[in-house]
Amino acid sequence: MEIKLLNNNEIDIERWDATVRASLNARVYAESWYLDIVYPDWLGLVWGNYDYVMPVSVASKLGVRYIFQPVYAQQQGIFPPATPEITAQFVSKLKELARFFEISFNSLSVSVTDELKVAKGINFVLPLKNSYHQIFAGYSSHAKRYVRKAKRENDILAGIPAHEFLSFKEQLSGKEYTAKHREALHKIVTKSVASQRGIVYGAYSGPNELCAAAFFMFEQKRFTYLNSVSSPLGKEKRSMFAIVDRFIRDYANSAFLLDFEGSQVEGIARFFQGFGAQPEQYQKLKYNKLPCPLRLIKK
């Protein structure tokens, strides 16, 4: 069946979102409202009667089109999980669209082709189906120790205002927090909190003294730990341990996964694993058919 390439204003948004949300591999990164924020010019690949969909971000530089992964969109790919044959059709369509792409599929979208370079991304997820005490028993020994200490030294408040989190983030972020990141995060947090699809937890070391905060986003099957920030005092007091532990306590005995989004940084990965989170692999795909010398630049 032919795959249609549609501009987002040509897409039946209700059907698109219904397909994504009903998928076994549902991710908020592929929902229309989220795509409108992270890359307003996103395109959609649609197979059949919205049986399978895939968001695509296409840009152009030096007259050459390329496909990229937007900020704050860790995993995208095909929804729902597709057969190898259908997946191959989507990949072929991507090759028609651009001579270069670097994108991430989700954990249940898998591509097998010799023309692509495939690397493994590592995410960490924690099922929240058990009681808090059962989940806590699965913490590592150092996480248990840090949580107990942090709970004594931090007051945790759920539902702090979005603007307070964003202002705090602004004050403490470095050069890596670019204007593009800032604009996207402001829109995601503000819209999610206003629509009750997200919540910010804050850690206070004293009255009105915020020292760490984390933003969690809700979707059909997952809570996503999308962004966090700590002051030097928050790091000293291990405030993020208290925040995550409080979130787990609040949402234990639910059918959700807590999605930590993973990290290639060893210390951050160890922090996630300390709460009993398990690795979840996904594919990072790279395709490079650029002319020389552009091909060498993009290696």
Secondary structure, 3 states (H helix, E strand, C coil): CCEEEEEHHHCCHHHHHHHHHHCCCCCHHHCHHHHHHHCCCCEEEEECCCCEEEEECEEEECCEEEECCCCCCCCECCECCCCHHHHHHHHHHHHHHCCEEEEEECCCCCCCCCCCEEEEEEEEEEECCCCHHHHHHCCCHHHHHHHHHHHHHCEEEECCCHHHHHHHHHHHCCCCCCHHHHHHHHHHHHHHHHCCCEEEEEEEEECCEEEEEEEEEECCCEEEEEEEEECHHHHHCCHHHHHHHHHHHHHCCCCCEEECCCCCCHHHHHHHHCCCCEEEEEEEEEEECCCCCHHHHCC
